[in-house]
Amino acid sequence: MRLRRCGANAVLVEVDSLDEVDAVRAALADADLPGLLDLVPAARTVLASFQPGSGGLARLQPLLDTVDLAVRAVSQPREVVLPVHYDGPDLDLVAQTAGMDVDGVIEAHTSAEYRVAFCGFAPGFGYLTGLPEALVQPRLDNPRKRVPRGSVAIAGEFTGAYPTASPGGWRLLGRTDATLFDPDREPAALLSPGDSVRFEAV
């Protein structure tokens, strides 16, 4: 574990895996650190920012010294179910690459339980881990200039859903009608790090 100061009131915690990110994020979220403003997990880091003068930053290092990075977070996650119309333009490609039929792809994708590892790329975009090994596939060789809002997709070890229309190179399995990001809602993002997610075929 490596710590890097980010200005006067934030620290970037660097680790070596998504599981270690989850362990650090959960430990800091559960610690009731004074003045903690935000926790931002990413693929290999967690950024912790504090209210100036709160004293929380000084308590960070002693807390991190007690975190066992080999132990996964055990807190009860919030569960989110996303209904999906499995009619994506890359469904046949994914099936061919996985060596199964389309029904097999849908069964594999809906039978797994996912966890939001971190959010990024666009507001409300959650990177979900837990993708079955058979569905781990590379991004498209030629990314699309526009992926429709709600598209459910896979790339590498992740699955996720596009909260807004944007360019993208993930393989599209289908689409969800769920509102993944709404700036007038509190919280604006439907998915948060640590949430448990299931996809349900409709």
N, C-alpha and C positions, 0 to 999 in steps of 0.2 A: 504494500500500500504506500502510495506516495502522495504528499500534500503540496499543493502549489497555491500561494496567495494570489488572489485576484482582487487587486485594489485593497482598500483599508478594511473592508467588511465582508469579504467572501473568501472561501477556500474551495479549490478544486481537488477532489479526492480521486486519484487515479488507481485503478485496479486492473486485473488481468482477464476478467470474464464477465458475462452477463449475470451469472449467479452471484458473483462477488458484488456487482453493482446492486443487485436486489438486496443482499445482506446489509450493505452500507445504508442504502435508502431506507430500509425498514427500521434499522437501529436508530437512525437519526430522527425519523418520523415519530418513533415511539418514545423518544427520550425527553420530550417536553423541554427542549433547549430554550432558554430565554431569548427573545428577540429574533427567533428564526423566521425569516420572511419567505424563503422559497427553497425548495429542493428540486433540482433539475437533473434527473438521471439521463445518461446517454449510453452508448454501447460499451464504454469502458471507463466512464467517469461519473461522479456525482458532484454537482456544484451546490454548495450551501451558502446562502447569503443571509446576513443578520442586520438587524436594526442597529445603527451606530450607538455606541454607549450601553448596549444591553448586557454585555458580559458573556453572551452566548458563544462568541468566537473563542474565548479563552477556555471554555469547557469542552470544545470540540475534540482536541487532541487526546485528553484523558479518556473520553468516551470511545473514540476510535481504537484506542489501545485495548479495549475490552471486547471488540467485535471479532467473532470467530468467522472468518470468511468462508470456511468450509461448511457452515451451517446455513441452510436456506431459510428465508423468512417464513415464519409459521403463523403470522397474523391472519385472521379470517378476512379473505378478500371480498370486495363487493362483486357480485356477479352481474354481468351484462349479457343479454341474449340478442344477437343480431339476426333478424330474418333475412334470408338471401334467396333471390331468384337466380338459380344456377343456369345462366344462359350466356355466359361471357364468350367473347370472340376467341379466347385462347384455350377454351375448355378441351377441345380436341387435341391441341398441341400438348397440353399438360398430360392428358391421358396417354397419348402416344409416347411421350418422354418417360412417363412413369411405368409403362408396360401394363396398363390396365384400361378398362373401358370407362366411359364417362360416368356411369353409375358408381363405379368403384372410386373415382376421384371425389365425387360428391359424398359418398359414404365415409371416405377417409377424412375429408375436410370437416365434416359435421360431427364426427365421432370423437374428435380430439378436444381437449380442454386447453385453452390458451391463457397466457398471462401477458398483460401489457408491461413490456420491459422498460420502454421509454417512449416519449412522444417527440416528434420533430418533423422536418421536411416541410410541413404545412400545419397551421393551427388545427388541432384536433386529430392529427394523424398519429395513431398508435402503432408502434412496432410490436407485434404479438409473437411470442415464442411458444413452442409446443407443437409446431408443424410436424406431422408424421414424416418419417425419413423418406418414404416413397415420393412425397410431394416436394422435397427440397430440390429446387431447380434454379438455373441461372436466370438473370434478367434477360429481356429480349435483346437481340443483337442491335435492333434499331428501335429506340424508344419512340413512343407516340408523342405527337405534338399536343394532343389533347386527350386526356382520360376523363370520362364523364364522372360527375359527382356521384358518390355512393358505390363506385366500382370496388368489388372485393377481389383481392389479388394476392399472389405469392411471389416471392423473390428470395433466393438463398434460403436461409433458415427461418425467414419471417413470413407472416401473413398480415394483412391489414385491409383497411377500407379508406378510399380517398374521400375526405370530407368536403372537398370542393373540386371543381374541374381544374385540371392542371396537366402539364406534361408529365410523362412517367414511363418507365421501362419495365414495370412489373407485369407478370402474366395474369390476365384478367379471367377470373372464374365466373363472376356474376355481378350482381348489384344488390344493394340494400336500400330500403326506403328510410332507414333510420337517419335522424338528423345528428350528424357526428359533431358539428360545431355550429353554435348559434351565439353570436356576440351579445344578444339580448337575454340570454339564459344564464342562470347562476347554478353551477359553473358552466361556462360557455362550451367546454369540451365534454362530450359524453364519456370518453375514456380517459382514465388517469393511470399513471404507473402503479402497478400492484393489483389492478383490477383483474378478475377472472372473466374470460370471454368465451362464449359458445356461439357457433353459427348454426342456424336452423333453416333447413330447406323449406321453401314455400312455393 
